[in-house]
């Protein structure tokens, strides 16, 4: 019995390179890491995909919230649309006959005052040049020169005051013209709006508070025609 036990291991050692038990009976623990890794990567990919989807909706929803829909028309509390139109003030200043007349009077007054001031200035410059010649030629005494110099300085001061006064006169006349224009147009638009019943009639002008306007809301031509027609009828 003991000899058999010694002989039996030798064939096993000869077949040792082919170790079948290790192939036929793999340990179950060696398979678990592969299965676990596959599930983890898949789960991680799903989480990343869901995160991208959430970020996508959050991004576009936030962008949409920052760009609210602007209504095409304003609404009254009663639910009706507001009717808003505008008049181009620059066109009124250019093409309203009443303004043309007032502007012509203003330009005439300004030109008349300017001519008067320029004439006095030219005369004063001539006197100053003659005085300088007398000084250079020693043709005037020192006492006389002092008197003439003081007179010239007084005339120059008076001329400067006249310039300022005339400038203010022209500015006041222009202000009155603008106020008259506003009163005239406002009074007319009140009568004009009795028929059309606009909620707002705005004034548009270059460099004004209204930066962009829709041409379809411009009633300047209709207002101008009616204004000029009314003005011409008053002149008759």
Secondary structure as GFF3:
##gff-version 3
##sequence-region A 1 236
A	DSSP	alpha_helix	2	14	.	.	.	ID=ss1
A	DSSP	alpha_helix	20	24	.	.	.	ID=ss2
A	DSSP	alpha_helix	29	66	.	.	.	ID=ss3
A	DSSP	beta_strand	84	88	.	.	.	ID=ss4
A	DSSP	alpha_helix	89	95	.	.	.	ID=ss5
A	DSSP	alpha_helix	97	136	.	.	.	ID=ss6
A	DSSP	alpha_helix	142	196	.	.	.	ID=ss7
A	DSSP	beta_strand	200	204	.	.	.	ID=ss8
A	DSSP	three_ten_helix	215	217	.	.	.	ID=ss9
A	DSSP	alpha_helix	220	235	.	.	.	ID=ss10
###
